[in-house]
Amino acid sequence: MKHLLIILLLLVSKFLQGQEKEIPRKVRSLYEGIWQCNNKFQNSTIEIKFEPGKDYAVIKDAGNGIAPAKILYATLGKSGQFVIPAVQDYNDYTEMEVLDGKLYLRTKEITWDRTGNILLEGSLETKTFNRVSQNLNNQVSISKITRDEFDRQRKQTAPNKPIQKITDFKIVQEKLKGIVLFEELDGNLFIKKINFRNGNTTDGSYQLDECSFSAYFPSEDIILLECGHTTDRSFNLKTGEETYDVGNLNYVTTSPSGKYRLNKIFEGQECFNHFIQEKGNNSYKKILELNELFEKKTGKWLCVIEKEFWTDDHTLYFGLVTQYKDGGNEYEFYKVMITDNNN
């Protein structure tokens, strides 16, 4: 795999009586996560993510972080592997498949003539990736606690401070002139194009037709959109990073010193995706997929959590909604502890 920052946008077939077909949760859990390939010459790390209810997945090859992002389209084959067709002057043919807990990435170099016809197909070259934790320097424990312990800890905690945002249509258009191309229509502010500050754009690569402006967070240069089924979608205007790295800053809960924060994304049906970010070099980066870890450690689905707070930089508390009731929801309460191996 070339050392690039590559985002592969994988398109999956749309069937089932004209409805968008969501990638099955079983397939998502099989592929989702961070994968690493190590050899004597170099290390390669990729991250695979899926957006529930959407017909694509995002694969990021960290590479050297210098090359611009690439968008590729693929389908989910009948055999269960993802196939990315070759595009002249853009990408080689690629297959991805998970077998026995390992990710096999197979690429075939294609030689083209000037008119776009294939002259020569190379042989498939395979790299094997192993799944790794989100951050090798962190260890995370999750334990169920009583309501009494939860309430006792909560009373000693200061309220979470919201991040300043801009929602006024006129102000945001002035603030982001030249960066975001807006179109105001029927009381909504739609997004036509984004010119990221790193030189990349959304032109022809992103489906934003159903997305309207929700908020802009100037301190982090992040724009939040609301798309079909009220799904969250967000972009970092500096880096081009997307929803599952950026999150919805309306939902963040930050630890006392700002070292860590819990972030969320509403996925358009009922459930949220939850993840932990760590601050470094004046920006937050995702280090942990909380949904995946919670399910692995407890055997339960982390769908909706409320009442979350941090008591210190390493201890997060929340209530998992187990039943909705008019008189008040029912919860199970949990404590998440992050231990830095470097400390």
Secondary structure, 3 states (H helix, E strand, C coil): CCCCCEEEEEECCCCCCCCCCCCCHHHHHHHCEEEEEECCCCEEEEEEEECCCCCEEEEEECCCCCCCCCCCCCEECCCCCEEECCECCCECEEEEEEECCEEEEEEECEEECCCCCEEEECCCEEEEEEEECCCCCEEEEEEEECHHHHHHHHHCCCCCCCCCCECCHHHHHHHCCCCEEEEEECCEEEEEEEECCCCCECCCCCCCCCCEEEEEECCCCEEEEECHHHCEEEEECCCCCCHHHHCEEEEEEECCCCCEEEEEEECCCCCEEEEEEEEECCEEEEEEEHHHHHHHHHCCCCCCEEEEEEEECCEEEEEEEEECCCCCCEEEEEEEEEEECCC
